[in-house]
């Protein structure tokens, strides 16, 4: 495991200080709170009602099998949208100044079968600090050995085809989250450099209680209520998670695994030679910043630059502050990496999968053998001749 990582202080720190001052001034001038406004609470109500409504429609047992499956796919997509728009903000504490309200809304994460306590450690603490750093940011480890998203990971023969199958694995990630990932992370002794052995006792209860409640609501109750065979129910459950996982996975990957982004490695002393905010700008990208629909559905996860700099600001304000961040970045010569549309970001991610897979494998095969470095081999031939 790699050593403790720190960021070199004093280098280009004026960029973040200036951006923060300007963003604070924006809220002051407009007399706005940086937390949720009326539009944001309406959006939260829309997604929660949609999710519960779809669940109730499925349990009403009124529809044909095909329509039930369609509703299950929609339910999965709404699950992902709740993750982006409701739980994510609440778990960062950006919805409200009241930590009780944030905690209460965070419980929406249980509706997706996920655990907010584990997320706060892996996402808020680790991913937001050590973005795209090998051995620290576990977001780079989607399917170890199968999908290579990290240039510092060893490339293998399977990776040659990852630009074809990675999307299916993103889809399966949600099932794995519900059935495996939270337990694994909870009981893992270290996550990145975080000592993960000291959980509050109530979190042991929450982990098992809410997982079981989720299995009851999404497997046992439908089995008792619906006129379905067990395997039909499992197909529906699987499809729901495939949809949830694909939407979650795609939106997550388009923020950190697209072209022009960096994967900085700490030096021998464990230091990243940039200030933390500059590191965030080098490892994070936006997409479709001007699209009202994408902003509505992705809950600010399409504006991860602003989110990584200001995770405590509610995402409803990101379109407005993104202009300030971009202008300041250009002024300080700091990268502001964005794709104009979801489609262009997706294409860029696809090219990155190919680059980190098939192209990296081909380059490795073309390299001279490592046990006899090229220059040494030439010397040997010369002396023997
Ligand atoms: Zn976040």
Boltz pocket constraint, residues with backbone or C-beta under 6 A from the ligand:
constraints:
  - pocket:
      binder: B
      contacts: [[A, 88], [A, 92], [A, 123], [A, 124], [A, 128], [A, 307], [A, 311]]
      max_distance: 6.0
